């Protein structure tokens, strides 16, 4: 779960708890298991588009509270874990990105003089054709 306090506030709110409870009542079985031909009780409500991916607090709220009606999925614990692994949302890189984004949002909200760091330039990958072939040098004199 994200450490972003805004995200935590949304998911700990009575509004989210009511939405979650109602969604699980409407979808008591794991939706992923059902698609794969299994029957298992759902215990988690997954946000298909991560709430943490939102750029504004209003967008976070829209995603968290499913205001568009298509961002939730009832899952069992194994399917929820598998879904996050497939999304690669808990890799070291993603965690670092989330922390950097949270830090940037905090600074933007609290420091009127804050300027975001410039985007890092990605170095191009070298292709085989860029390498120059050299002739083999030997100590033997040529005749």
C-alpha positions in Angstrom: 0.0 0.0 0.0 1.2 3.5 -0.8 2.7 5.7 1.8 1.1 8.8 0.2 -0.9 10.3 3.1 -3.6 11.4 0.6 -4.0 7.9 -0.7 -4.2 6.5 2.9 -6.7 9.1 3.9 -8.9 8.2 0.9 -8.8 4.4 1.6 -9.4 4.9 5.4 -12.4 7.1 4.8 -15.9 6.0 5.7 -16.9 6.7 2.1 -14.4 4.2 0.7 -15.3 1.6 3.3 -19.0 1.9 2.3 -18.1 1.7 -1.4 -15.9 -1.3 -0.7 -18.5 -3.1 1.4 -21.2 -2.5 -1.3 -18.9 -3.7 -4.1 -18.1 -6.9 -2.3 -21.8 -7.5 -1.6 -22.6 -7.0 -5.3 -19.5 -9.1 -6.3 -19.0 -11.8 -3.7 -16.8 -14.0 -5.9 -13.3 -13.3 -7.2 -13.8 -11.8 -10.7 -10.5 -13.1 -11.9 -11.1 -16.6 -10.7 -14.5 -16.5 -12.4 -12.9 -15.5 -15.7 -10.5 -18.5 -15.3 -13.3 -20.9 -14.5 -12.8 -21.1 -10.7 -15.0 -20.2 -7.8 -13.4 -18.4 -4.8 -14.8 -15.8 -2.4 -13.6 -12.2 -3.0 -12.1 -10.4 0.0 -10.2 -7.5 -1.6 -11.4 -4.7 -3.9 -8.6 -3.8 -6.4 -8.3 -0.5 -8.2 -7.6 -1.4 -11.9 -6.0 2.0 -12.5 -3.9 2.7 -9.4 -5.0 5.6 -7.3 -1.4 6.6 -6.8 -1.0 7.1 -10.6 -3.3 10.2 -10.4 -1.6 13.6 -10.8 -4.1 15.6 -8.8 -6.1 15.1 -5.6 -9.4 15.3 -7.6 -8.2 12.5 -9.9 -7.1 10.4 -7.0 -10.6 10.8 -5.5 -12.2 9.9 -8.8 -10.1 6.7 -9.1 -10.4 5.8 -5.4 -14.2 6.2 -5.2 -14.8 4.7 -8.6 -16.7 7.7 -9.8 -16.6 6.5 -13.4 -17.9 3.0 -12.4 -15.2 0.9 -14.0 -12.1 1.0 -11.8 -12.9 -1.7 -9.3 -12.5 -5.5 -9.3 -13.4 -7.9 -6.5 -10.5 -10.4 -5.9 -9.4 -13.1 -3.6 -6.0 -12.6 -1.9 -3.9 -14.9 -4.3 -5.4 -13.1 -7.4 -4.8 -9.7 -5.8 -1.2 -10.5 -5.3 -0.9 -12.0 -8.8 -2.5 -8.9 -10.3 0.0 -6.6 -8.6 2.9 -8.8 -9.6 1.7 -8.6 -13.2 1.3 -4.8 -12.9 4.8 -4.7 -11.6 3.6 -2.1 -9.1 5.7 -3.2 -6.2 9.1 -3.5 -7.9 12.0 -1.4 -6.5 11.8 0.9 -9.5 8.0 1.5 -9.1 8.4 2.1 -5.3 11.2 4.6 -6.0 9.0 6.3 -8.7 6.1 6.5 -6.3 8.3 8.0 -3.6 9.8 10.6 -6.0 6.3 11.5 -7.2 5.0 11.9 -3.6 8.1 14.0 -2.7 7.5 16.2 -5.8 3.8 16.6 -4.9 4.6 17.5 -1.4 7.2 20.1 -2.5 4.8 21.6 -5.1 2.1 21.9 -2.5 4.2 23.3 0.3 7.0 25.3 -1.3 6.0 28.2 -3.6 9.6 28.5 -4.8 10.0 24.8 -5.7 11.1 24.0 -9.2 10.9 20.3 -10.3 14.2 18.8 -11.3 14.8 18.6 -15.1 14.0 15.2 -16.7 17.1 13.0 -16.9 18.3 12.4 -20.4 18.1 8.8 -21.4 21.3 7.7 -23.0 20.8 5.9 -26.3 21.6 2.2 -26.5 24.5 1.4 -28.7 23.9 -0.8 -31.7 26.3 -3.3 -33.2 26.7 -1.1 -36.3 28.1 1.8 -34.2 31.2 -0.2 -33.3 34.2 0.2 -35.6 36.1 -2.9 -36.7 39.9 -2.7 -36.3 42.5 -4.8 -38.1 44.4 -7.2 -36.0 47.9 -5.8 -35.2 50.7 -8.3 -35.1 54.4 -8.0 -34.5 55.2 -9.7 -37.8 56.5 -7.5 -40.5 54.5 -7.5 -43.7 56.2 -8.4 -47.0 
